[in-house]
Amino acid sequence: MARISLRQLLDHAAERGYGVPAFNINNMEQGLAIMEAAAAVDAPVIIQASRGARSYASDIMLSKMMDALEEMHPQIPLCLHQDHGNEEATCATALQYGFTSVMMDGSLKADARTAADYDYNVDVTRRVVEMAHWIGASVEGELGVLGSLEHGAGEQEDGHGVEGDVSHDQLLTDPDQAVDFVRATKVDALAIAMGTSHGAYKFSRKPDGNILAMRVVEEIHHRLPNTHLVMHGSSSVPQPLQDAFNRFGGEMPQTWGVPVEEIVRGIRYGVRKVNIDTDCRLAMTAAFRKVAVQTKNEFDPRKFLKPAMDALRDLCRERFEQFGTAGNAARIKVMPLSEMAKRYRSGALDPRIGDTAAAAE
């Protein structure tokens, strides 16, 4: 069996200079496609579930699906991650159901809509870290509010996202504050804000440094070279997928996502986890539309789902290869959470802050 903590996986990624895509799932077909892609290229996997996914599929179903995927692919290290936990209870119940990592998004209050102040974020994130580390699980925190630098607001996804206008400063993580946050909370990974947002409609044009502030990634990595950074809202919304979706009856307006080359740039500066959801949805629904248009008498759901799974598998495989994840699964000797817990208690996994030697470029 190969259930792995986020911390161990990202430590390995940092040692070898690669990033790991984190794919959101809601159902069996997505899980099968992701793991098939990982097995094809020998890549470790982060599968994550939002609160919306947990509500849609139920914790019991998701938990049993993860057990099945793990048993089907015992050679693939698999991290099961709670995406955007809104409060301590959400994170605690995820751990109960076998998640090896949780995100405590203290950038928003428990309603997942109201921007929280810094002290609230530190306090709630630190409590979740203490809870998770006792059992050896990992914690991702968030500093800064996820949202668009173009129009100064966030985007809702599965009921999660800031409402109303937010200031430009809130939409960009402060590098100096990031140092204080990591020191105070002892998070294993830090999601940062630099202009990305949830959903398909991230940018109205190909992003440049004014609306996708990759310089923030570089500045934070300079101050925290040993901290694993996370890019949220990082689907690339490829033009071929938009075209395929619209060719068969879709009406998606022209949009731009985060270019793969910018993600690869981020990986060079400490980004180890890259969240991808919209691309996965788009790949599958474009396949659904094609079957529905080309075979109008088809009523077997499997005839829709199998092409959709193939499309998702191909997308995931491409991201594993682009981010350098491919070829690393066999190199990882998975450590049980009980051993990770001992390391947390000993202080061996405490943040290493102060080593500001120039990071590898």
N, C-alpha and C positions, 0 to 999 in steps of 0.2 A: 504494500500500500504506500501511497506517496502524497498524503495530505501534508502540505508544507506551510509554514508561516510566511507572511509577507516579508518580515524582517530578514529571514534567512535567504529568501529568494532575491530580494533587492541587494543584500550584501554581496551575493554572488554576482549579480548584474554589475554592481559597481566595480568589483575586482576585475571583471573581464570587459567592462566598457560597453555594455549593451543596455537596451531598454526592454520593458515587457509591456505589451498591450494588455489592457484589462477590458475584457468584453462583458457587457451586460447580457443577462439571459432572463427569460420568463418561462421557457418551456423545454421539453425534451429535445425537440429538433435542433434548437440552437446549441444545446450542450453537446449533442452528438457531432454536429458539424465542427464546432470549435476543437473538440478533442481529436477528431479525425485529422484536422489540419495540423495540430500540434504533433501528433504521432508521425505524420508524413515527413516532418522536417526536424524531429527531435527537439521540440521547444517546450520549456516549462510554461505553465498557464496560470493566468489570473482570471477566474470567472467571478463576476460580482453580481449581486442582486440588490436592487433598490427596495425601498419600502413598498413601492408600487408593485414590484415583482413579487415580493413576499405576500402581499395581499392577493394578488391575482392567482398565484399558483399554490399558495399556502406553504408555511414553513415545513410541514411534514413532507409534502411532495418534493419541494426543493432539496431537502435534506436527503431523502431516499434517492433522488436523481443523482446527487453528487456522489453518494455511496456507489451507485451503479457505474458512473463514469470512471470513478477511481478504480473500481474492480476491473473494468474493461480495459483500462490503460494504466496498469500498475507501474509502468516504466516512466510515466510522465509526472513530474512534480506538479501538484495542483493546489493552488491557493484559492480558498473560497472567502470572498471579501464582501462585507456589508458596505454598500455604497451610500454615502450621505446619510449616516445615522443622525437623527435630529435630537436625540436625548439619550440619557444613560440607559433607560429601559429598552430602547430599540437595540442598543449595542449588547446589552446583557442577554436578551432573548436570542440574538444572533449567535452568540457564543454557546448558548444552550443547545442550539441546533447544529453545531459542528463547524461554524465559521471559524477560520483560523486567523482572521483579521477583520477589524471593523474600522470604519471611518466615523469619527465624531466631528460633525460639521458644526462647530461652535461659532462660525461666522454669522449664523442665523440663530434666532431663538427657537424654542421647541416647536413653534408653529410652522417652522421652515419657510417663513415668508418675511419676517421682520429682522432687519439687520441688528446684530448684537454688538455690544461694546466690547472692547478688548479684554477687560477684566473678567467679564462673563465667559468669554471664549477660553481664556486661560484656565479658569476655575473648573468648568465642566469638562474640558479636554483632559486636564490633569487627573480628575477623578476616574474617567474612563480608562486612562493609561494605567493607573494603579490597579484597577479591577482586572483588566485584560492581562497585564504582565504577571499577575499572580498565577495564571494558568498557562503562560507561555505564548499567548496570542499577541498579535501586533496591533498597533493603532496608527491610523493616518489622521492628521489634523488638517485644518484649513485656516489660512490667514489671508484676509482680504475677501471681497465679495465677488463671486463669479458674475460677470456681466459684460456688456458691450461697451467699448470705449467710443464707438460711433454715436450711439444714441443715449448713453448714460443710464442704462437700465438693465435688469437681469431678465432671464428667460425661465419660464416655468417648465419643469420636466417631471412627470409623475407627481405633481403636487409640490415640488420642491424648487424654490428659487425666490430671490428677493422681489418684493413688490414695490412699485413706485420708483422714483428717481433716486439715484445714489450719486455721491460725489465722485469726482475723478480720482481723488485720493483713495477712496474705499475700493475702487476697481483695480488698484495696483498695490500689490503687497509691498510694504516698506521693508527693505533689506535689513535695516538695523533692528526693527521690531521683530523680524523673523528670528534673529539671533536670540533675543530675549524670550520669545515664545518657545523655541526649541529647548532652551535651557530650563525654563519654568515647567514645561509639561512632560518632557522626555519622550515626545512622539517618535515613532520609528520612521515616519515619512511625512512630508509637508506638502500639501496642495497649495499652490500659489495662484494669485489672480494677476493676469497680464493681458486681458482682453478677450479671452475665449469665453464661450457661453454654451449652454445646452441647446439641443435641437439642431435643425438643418439650416436655420437662417442666421448664421453667425456674422457674416460680413456682406455688405452690399457691393463689394468689389474685391479684387484680389488683395489680400491684406499686406500692408507695409508696416514699418515700425511705429507709425502713429496709432494704428488700431490693433496691432498684435505686437505687444511690447516684449519681445524676446530678450531685450537688454535687462529686464528685471530678473529673468532666469539667471543670466550671467552674473549680475551683481549679487544675488543671493548665494549663488554657488561660490563666489569669491569669498564671501564671509562665512559660509557654512559648507566647506568642501567635503565634509564627511556626512552630510545629511542628504537623504534620498528625497528628491523633489518629484512632484506629481503634477502632470498637466491634465486638467479636466476639460471637458468640452472639446476634445481634440479629434473628432471625426474630420476627414478631409473632404467629404461630400463630393466624390469624384464626378467630373463632368460625364463620363460614360454611363455612370449609374443614373444620374439625373436624366440623361437622354433616353435611356432604356425605360425608365419609369414613365416618362411622358409619351414615349412612342406608342405605348399600349393603353392610352386613355388617361394617364395621370395629368395633373395640372400643377406641377411644382414650379413656382417662379424661379428664375435664375438666382443662384446663390453661390457663395464661396465658403469653403471650410478652411481648416488649418492645413497648409501645404505640407506634404510629407517631408520635404527638405527642411522645413522649419522645425519639425519634430526631431528629425535627425540632428539638427543643430542643437536642440535642447538636450538631447542625449549626451552630446559631447560636454555639456555643462551641468551634469548631475541629475537630469531627468531620468528616472528609472521606471516609472509607472505612467502609462499613457492611456487615458480613458477613451474608449471608443464604443458608441452605441448607435448613433444615427446611421453610420455607414452600414452597420449590420442590418438594421431595419430596412434600409433602402435597397440593399442587395436582395433581401428576401421578397419584399413587396413588389419589386420590379419583376421578379420571376413569377409571382402570383399573377400579376397583370398579363404577362405574356401568355401564360397558359389559358387564362380566362378569355382572352381575345382570339387566340389561334385555335383553341379547341372548345368551342362554345357549348358543346353537348357534354363536356366532362363534369362529372359530379363526385368523383372519388377524391377525397381530400389528399390522399397520398400522392396523387398525380400533380397536385399543386405543391405539396410540401417537399417532395424529393428534389425537384429542380431548385427550390428555394434553399434547401440545405446545401446543395452543390455550390450555389452562388456564394453562400456564406462561408463555406469551407475554403473556397478559392480566395476570398477577401482576407480571411484570417491568415491563411498561409502567406499571402503577400506581405501582410504587416509583420509577421514573424521574421520574414527574410529581410525586410527593409530596416527593421529596428535592431537587427543583429541577434535576435532571440534564438533563431534556428541553430541547432547543433549543440545546445547547452544543457538539455535535459539530462543526458547521460553523465554529464560532468558533476552533477549535484548529488551528494549523499544526504538524503533528507533526515533532518534531526527532529525527533518527536517533540511535541509541545512541552512535555515534562522536562526535557533537557533545556529547552529555551527558558523555561521558568527559573531553573537553577541559575542560568546565566544572568537573567534580569536581577535576581535577588543578590547575586554576587557583585553587581555593579559593572560587570564586564560589557554590558550592552548600553551603558549610559551614553548620552551624546558626547561626542568629542568636539569640543568647541575651543577655539583659540588657535588651532592649527590652520592658519590662513595662507599657507604656502600656495603659490599659484597652482590652480588645477590644470590638469592636462587639457590641452586644446586640440 
